Amino acid sequence: MVKINYRCYQEDDDQQLADLYNLAFQMNGAGFVRTPKEWNWRYVQSPNFEPEMVQIAEDKDLNIIIGAVHVNLIENLVFGHKQYP
């Protein structure tokens, strides 16, 4: 049975998060290959970034990231010609 630890982003996660993205989205050769720096620009380098905005699932035994959820801050959303805060 896999033991999973749930936690927030930490500074040394960039390589594993880039690897996870590439594994998930590059299996058919489509899309962009992400490096740790390319992943980082959108989230960690954002002026409003908080570590809680990236939730991570980590295999406790292997000490590797097996899943991640990224939250973007949206100040205003336009949907159906209406603007929502």
Rosetta blueprint (number, residue, H / E / L):
1 M L
2 V L
3 K L
4 I E
5 N E
6 Y E
7 R E
8 C E
9 Y L
10 Q L
11 E H
12 D H
13 D H
14 D H
15 Q H
16 Q H
17 L H
18 A H
19 D H
20 L H
21 Y H
22 N H
23 L H
24 A H
25 F H
26 Q L
27 M L
28 N L
29 G L
30 A L
31 G L
32 F L
33 V L
34 R L
35 T L
36 P H
37 K H
38 E H
39 W H
40 N H
41 W H
42 R H
43 Y L
44 V L
45 Q L
46 S L
47 P L
48 N L
49 F L
50 E L
51 P H
52 E H
53 M H
54 V E
55 Q E
56 I E
57 A E
58 E E
59 D E
60 K L
61 D L
62 L L
63 N L
64 I E
65 I E
66 I E
67 G E
68 A E
69 V E
70 H E
71 V L
72 N L
73 L L
74 I L
75 E L
76 N L
77 L E
78 V E
79 F E
80 G L
81 H L
82 K E
83 Q E
84 Y E
85 P L
